[in-house]
Amino acid sequence: MRILLLTLLATAPFVPAQSARPPAGDSDPAQSKIRLTGSVVSHAGESVPRATLRLQSSGTESGQAPTAYVETTDNAGKFVFEDVAPGRYSLSAERTGFLTQRYGERSNLTPGMELMLAVGKEMADLVIKLVPQAVITGRVADQDGDPLPGMQITVLRFHYVRGRRQLTPAAAGSTDDQGNFRISNLAPGRYYLSATDRRTSTPVTAVGRPGQQGTPEVNVTTYYPNALDPTSAAALDLAAGGEVRADIRMRKARVYSIRGRAVDSAAIPAINSVLSITPKDDSALNLTNRRNTQTLSPSGAFEFRNLVSGTYVVQAMPGSGLRSGNGEVLRSLGGRLEVTITGSNIDNALLTLGAGAEVIGSVRLEGGDVVALLKASSRNSPGGVPAASGTGALAGTWDGRPAIGLIESEGVGMATPSGQINEQGKFRLQAVAHSKYFIDLEGLPDTVYIKSIGAGGQDVTHAPLDLTAGAGAALDIVLVPNAPEVTGVVRNSQGESISRVTVTLWPKTPDAGSLTEGVRTGYADQHGSFRFGGLAPGDYYLAAWEEVEPGLVQNSGFRAHFNRDAQAITLREGAHEMVDATVIPREAIALEAAKIQ
């Protein structure tokens, strides 16, 4: 199943089916305004004066433009919002020395609650609890103990990406002239720390001397306290409001260069193309700047310096290719080259760029008028807000109309080829790299589901689209109306509804053609309600989680452990299933998460 048609994005607040609208015939403007009152307190329950409150609309009623209201707490930590227009809002509070907090946040792993403000109503006694920031301080010195100014400091945390545990940046800073640093505004949790010498991480375009075997040892990325590899780094456990000192002794190592030329299939230099280099194992973090980019010289030559031993991927970035003197792209090119460094420089690497594949196709509605469907989808998605959510892969390129995107299913993905689906259901994607892709559809109503995706006689409904042979593809996407849906309420062991917990729906058989293996994720609203639409008929599991890290539920092994605790659901076409979901406690979640490496 390729359309992730949950009512809202996994990173956005949940929108329940019922929305507040003014009563018919109500023409009194005073009765269409709303009042909110509440207080801001510290983690210890003390009042927080002079905190800034922001009430941000996420879609007001009656076609009003998005609105933001700002207030400040008084000396007793109290706040009041007067004359608020009806609609959907998020409420947040911030104060120096504390983390910014959204109303309804259970922890730093969960989003805040969306407030549904109805006409003539008042919301009173709202409470936002601010968590004091944690801080890491320290000093970076060389092997002789001398301070190192200007070092880049990166604070890292483990997160789950496609169900895989990966170390990712959480904050950054730099050392002063005495080698000291201070990183603030950190949430409680476990962190790792690295120091990088910017002087040895700057991309270099000048071509060095061929045959040179490495360089004298230079400062390389070092993990606290003195490790060259993140797997050997020491963890830093931060409590709310805590301050930890972590001094780093910078390591030196021999680094190397990869030199070569980028040409097209006729050996013509790829003038002004932009190349990047990335470690093949994207969790290794063994590149001082992790991803270096550079513009090719007129001869097509390139050089990447300051690389430690390992395997790297060199490839052309989006928009690269042959260009005219004024920078106009004459021909878009793409290509990829794997290079392994084993103790010496790499000279004479050759990256051959090709024109890429073309993917064309059409979307059909079985037994219906796809033109009417797509026109309605475009009208119902103003301002880039999706009518139904997807993976977010097309973020920043999608204006609200139905669109299709390709997401690389393996290796190092540099681009997400995407394009609009026109009102006749046609689309065309050009200069697509020769790789394997998940197919992602955005902006379709959640009243339909994908029945099949054909590609030149092959069924890729539940398999990646394989373009590695160099040829393009013609896709035939068939939609079916009357998609099943699942609605329900999350309840605790006493049968009480619970708001703002994560709710996950996943197929019993993982979808190998989906970026998320078919997993849908959303959040219960302020009443504990949730809804999933745009589903294909089939067998599913449903579970709610007291506290779970984003991306963890995409790990098939983790999900499998909870199959017995989840609700089993069988959906038939047109079905409207109502399910009460019991929350899986955080202790059980943490126990299984600890087993994932």
N, C-alpha and C positions, 0 to 999 in steps of 0.2 A: 504494500500500500504506500503510495508515494505522496498523496496530499496530506499534510499534517493539519487537518481542518478542525483543530480545537478552537473553541470560541475566542480564545485570546492567545497571544504569544506567551511562551513559557517565561519570558522575562517581563511580561506586562501584567497589570492587575486583571483579575477575572471579571468578566462582565456577565452578570446573571441575566436570565431571560426577561425578568420583569424590570422595567425602568420607570423612574418617576416621571410623571407628566402632569401638567396642571389640570385640575378638574374642568370638565366642559362648562363653558359659560363663565368661568372665573376671570374677570377683567380687572380686579383690584390689584394694582402693582404691589401694594404693601404686603398682600398675602402671598405673593410669589417669592418673597425673600425669606432667607433662612438664617438662624442664629446658632453659632457653635460656641460652647464654653468648655474649658478644661484646665489642666495644669501640667507643668513639666517638673519632673522630680529626678533626682540622681539615682544611681544604682543602689544607694543606701537608703533611699526614700526621702531624702532632704529636698526642699524646694530649690528650684534653679531660677533665679531672677535673670532678667535681661537676655533670655534665650529668644532666638528668632524663629518664628513659626511661619511656614509657607504652606498655603492651601492652593494646590495646583489642579486645575481642571484637566480631566482626561477625555472630555467630550460633554459639553453642556447641552441642556435641552433647548428645544425651539430654535435650533440652528445658530445659537450664539457662538461667538468666537471664543477660543480657549482663553481662560482667565486665570490670573494668579492673584491671591490675596496675601499680604504680609502683615504680621502683627508681632508684638514683643511681650514677653511675660512681665508682670509687675514684680514688686519686691517679694511677694508671696508665691511667685511662680505661676500665677494665674494668667489665662489669656481669654480673649473674647473676639469672635469674628461676627460682625453685624452685616446684615443686608447681603447675604451671599445668594447668588443666583442658583436655581436648582440644576442638578447634573451629577456627574461622577467626579470625585476628587481624590487626590492623595494628600495626606497631611504629614509634614515633616518638621522636626525641630533641630536646631543646631546652636552650639555655644562653644566658645574657645575652651579647649581642654577636654572636650567630649567628642565622641563620634556622632555624626549626623544620623538621626534615627527617624524612621517612618512609623507612623501610628500603626499598631497591629503587628509589628515585627516580633517574632518569637525569638530570633537569634540572628546573627550575621549571615546565616545560611538561608534565611527565608525573606521574602519580600514583605512589604507592608500591606495593610488592608485598604481596599478601595472603599470610600464612603459614598453611599448612594443617598444624595440629599434631595428629599421630596419637597414639594410646594407646601409652604406654611408650617413646616415642621421645625423643631428645635432639637439639637443634639447637645446634651449636657454631660458634664463630668468625664470628658475624655481625658485620658492620662497617657502621657508619653514619658517613658523612663529612659534617660540618657545614660549611656555607658561611658565611663572615663577612658580616654585614649591610653594605649600602651606605647612605650617608647623604647627604641634600641639606640644606644650610644656606643661609641668605640673609637679606636684609633687604628690606622693602617700604617704599617712600617715595613721596610725592606728586611732582607735577611740579616743585616747588620744592626737592625733596630732603629735606623734613621726614619723619620716621618716621610710619608709620601703624600704630597698635596695633589689635588685635582683628580683623585681616583674616583671612578664611578662606583657607587654602592647600590646594590640591588637586593631588595628583600623579596624572598621567594616563598611560595606556599604550594603544597600539593593540591591539585584539583583534578577532576575527572573530565576528560575530553573523549567523547564517544565511548564512555565506559572505561577508559584507560587512565590510570593514575599518572599524572605528569606534573613536573615542577614548573610553575609559571610565576612570572613577576607579579608582585603585589604592591610594591612601592619602591622609590628610588631616591637617591641623594648623591652628595659628593663630599669629599674631604676638604677641609680648609687648609690654610697655609701651614698648620701644625700637624696635618694628617688626621685631624679629628672629624667626626661626623655625628649627626643626630637625626634619626628618622622617627617622626612622630605620627600621630593619627592612625595608629594600628589597632585593629580589633583583637580581642583575646584569641589565642590559638598558638599553633606550632609553626615556626618559621625557620628558614635557612637564609644565609647571608653570603653574598659574594662581592669581591672587589675586582674591578677591571681598570687597567691602565688605558685611558683614552688615546694616548700617543701611539699605542700598538694596535688599536682597533679601528683606526681611521682608514677607510678604503683608499687605496693608492692606484692612480691611473698610469703613472710612468712605468715603462717596461724596464726591468732590471737586467743585470748581466746574465746571459744564458749560461747554464752549467754551474752556477753558484750553488753550493750544497748547504742550504739553510743559512742561518744567520747566527751571530753570537746570541747567547741566551738573553731573553728579554722578559719583562714582567708579563705574566699571563694571568688569566682569570683565576682567582684563588677563592676557595670557599672556607668559611669560618670553621676551625681556626687557622688551618694551614694545609688544605686539601686541594688537589688538582681536579678532583672528580666529585660531583654532587653526592654520589653514593657514599663517599667517605666523610661528608660534611657532618658537623655536629648540629643538632637541632636546638632551637631557642624556644622555650615555652613561655609565652607571655600571658599574664593575668590582667584582668581589667584594671586599668590605672597603674600597672606595673612598669618598672623601668629596668632593663637588662643591659649590661655592658658586654660587648663582644669585640675584642681586639683581633685583628687579622694580620698575620705575618705573610707578606706577599711572596709568592713563589716565582722562580724563573724557570724557563724551559726553552729549548731550541724550537724555533718555528720555521715554517717553509712557505714557498710560493707555488702557485699554479699559474703558468703562463701558456698562452695559446692564441688562436685566432678563431673568429666566428665568421662563417661564410654560408652562402646559400648553396643549393644543389649544383649550381654552375660555377662554384668556387669564387663567386663575387663577394667581396667583403660586405658584411652586414653593417653598413654605415650608420652610426648614431644609435644603434640598438642598445638597450639597457639590459645588462645581465645581473643575475643574483647568484650567490653561493650560500648553501645551507647544509648543515650536517645531515647525512642521510637518515640517521637515527635522530629524529627531531626532539627526543627527550634527553639527548646527551649533553646539550649545552656546552659543547666543546669548541665552539667558535667564539673568539673574544667578543665579537659584536653580534654573534648568533646569525644574523643575516646581513651580509655585505652586498651592496649594489654598486655598479659603476657603468658609465657610458663608454662604449667602445671608441677607440681611436679611428681616424679615417681609414686606416689599413685593416680594420677589423680586429686588431690585437687587443688582448685583455690580460690583466694580471691581478690575482688576488694574493695578498700577502698575510703574514702573521697567522698562519694556520698550524695547529698542532697535528700530529699524525692522526689519520682517520680517513673515512670515506665521505666525500662531499658530492652534492648535486649542483651542477652549474646549468642554469637555464635562462632563456630569454623571458623578460617580464612582459606583462600585457602591453600592447601597443608598440612593441619592438618591430623592427624590420627595415627595409630599404627606404631611405628618406631623401627628399630633394634638398637643395641648398637652403630653402626657407623652413625646413623642418616638416614639410608635409609628408605623411606616410604614403609611399608609392606602392608598397606591398607589405602586408603584415606577415611576419614570420614567427615561427616558434621552434623550439628545440630543447633537448635535455641531454646532459652528459654526466656520467658518474666517474669520479676520479678518486683514487685511493693514494694517500701519502703514507709512505713507509720509511721515513728517515732521510728523504732527500727531496729537493725541489722537483716539480713536474714541469718539463719544458715541452713545447710543441704539441700541446693539447689541441685537438681540432673539434670544434662544435659546429655541426652542420645543421643549418636552420631550414625548415620547410614551410610551405604555405599554410599548413594545417588543414584540418578537415572541415567540411560544411555539413551541418545538421539542419535538415528542413523537416517540416511535418505539419500535421493538422490535428485538430481536436474535434471529435464528433460526439454528439449526444444521442445515445440509443433511444429511438422512439420519440425524439423531441427536436426542437429547433435550437441548435447551438448558438446561432446568431443572436436570438432573443436572450439566451442565457448569458452570453458574454457582454452584451450591451447592458443588461441589468447589473452585472457584477461591476462594470466600470462606473455606473451611476451611483452605486451604493458604497463606493470606496473613495470618498473625497479626501484630499490632503495626504495621500499616501498611507491611510489607515486601512489595513486589509479587512475585507469582508470576512475572511476566515484565515486563521494563522497558518504559517508554514515553518520551515526550518530557520528562516531569517537569513538564508544564504544570499538573497537578492537585496539585502538591506543597503540603502544608499543609491540603488539603481532603479528602484521600482516606484512609480508614481501612483500606485493604487490600482492600476488596471491589471487584468490577468497576465501572468508572465511565466516563463519557463527558464530554469537554470540547470546547469550541469555542475556537479560537485565531484572532484576527483576522489575515487574510492580508495586509493592506495598511494604510497609514495608522498612526495612533497608537493602539495597543491599550490600553484602560484596564482591561479585565476579561477573565477567562476563565470564561464561563458553564460550569458543570459540575454533574453530578449522578450519583447512584448508579444503576446498572442493577439492578433488583430481581431476585429469583430466578426470576421468570417472564419475564425478558428485556425488561421495559418500563422506560421512562425518560421524564422530562418536565423541560424546561428553560424557565424563565419569565423575562420581562423581558430578552430578548436584544436588544441594540442592532441597528439596521438596518445591517449591514455584510456583508463576505464572510469566511468562516471555513474554516480547516482543521478536520477532524474527528479527534479524538484519543481512542483507546480505551486504557484502562489496566486491568491486573489480570487479563487473560485468559490462559489457559495457552498456552504456545508450541507446543502440538500442533495449534492451529487457525490459519487465516489468513482474511482478509476476501476473499470472492469478489466481493461487490458492495454498493454503498450506493445505494439509490434514494430520491429525494425528489420525491414527487408526479409520478411518471412520468419524471423526469429522472435520468440516471445521474451521480452525483457521486463515483464511486469514485476517480477520478483528476482531480478538479477541485474547487475551493473551493465551499462551499455559499453561494449568493448570496441574502441576505436584504435587499438594498438597496431592494427595492420595497415593503417594509413588512409583507409577509405572513409568516406563520410557515411551518413545514415539518413534514411527517410523514416520518420516516426509516425505511427498511426495510433493516436491515443483515443480510446473509447470511454466516455463517461456514461454513467447510468444514474437517472434521477431516483428519488425516493430512498436516499441513503439512510441506514439505521442511525439511531442516536442513543446515547446513554446519559441519563440524568440521575441525580441522587443527592444525598446529604451525608456528610461525614459525622459519625457519632463516636463518643467514647464508650467505655464499658458500662456506664450508667445510662446510656441511651441519649445523652445530651449532645446537641449539635456543637461542632468545633469549627472555628473559622481559621482561615489562612494557613492551612496545612497543604502540603503537596499531594496531589492525586495523580496516579499513573495508571494508564490503560495500555496493555501490551498483548500482542497476538500470541497464542500458544506456540505457534511455529514462527520463529524470528524471520522477518522479511529481509532476505539477503540483498534486495534491491533498494533498500532504504538507508539513508544516512543514520537513522536512529534505530534500525532493525524493526521499524514499525511502532516504536514506543511513542505514546502521546503523554504529555505532561501539562498539568494546569494546577490551579489553586482553588480551594474552597473559598467562597465569598464570605461576607460578614454574617451570613445566616448559615454557613456551613454547606451551601449548595454548590454543585458543580455540574458541568455539562460537556459532553464530547459529541461532536457532529461530524458529518462527512466520512463515516466509517464504512468499510466494506463488510459485507456479510462474512461471518466466520466465528471462530472460537477465540475468546479473549480472557485475560485476567485483569482484575481491577484491585488496586490497593491504595490506601492513604498512609502517609508517613509523618510521624510526629516531627522529625527533623532529619533531613537527608540532603547531602551535598548535590548541587546541580551536576548532572552528567553521570552520577553514580548508577542511576536506574537503567542507564544504557548498557551496563555490564551484564551480559547474559548469565554469567555464573551467579552474580548477586541476585538477579531477579528469580532465577530458578530455585534458590533456597526458600523464597517466600511464596512459591506457587501454592503451597498447601494452606497458607494463611490468607491468600487473596480470594476474592470473589470470582468464581468461574462464570462466564457469561457466554451464551451462544446467541449471535445476532443473525436474524434473517432480514431480507430486504424489506425496508419500510418499518422495521420494528422500532418501538419506543420503550426501551427498558428503563425501569426505575430501580435503583440499587442503594441500599444503605451501606456505607463503607465504614468498617471499624479501623481505627488508627493502629498501625504497627509501632510499638514503642521505640524510642531512640536507643535504648540499651541493646535491643536485638539488632537494630540497624548498624550500630557501631561495632558489634561483635563480628558481623559478616564483612563489613567494610575493612576491618583490620586484616582480613585474610587475602585481600587483593593487593598484589605487588605491582 
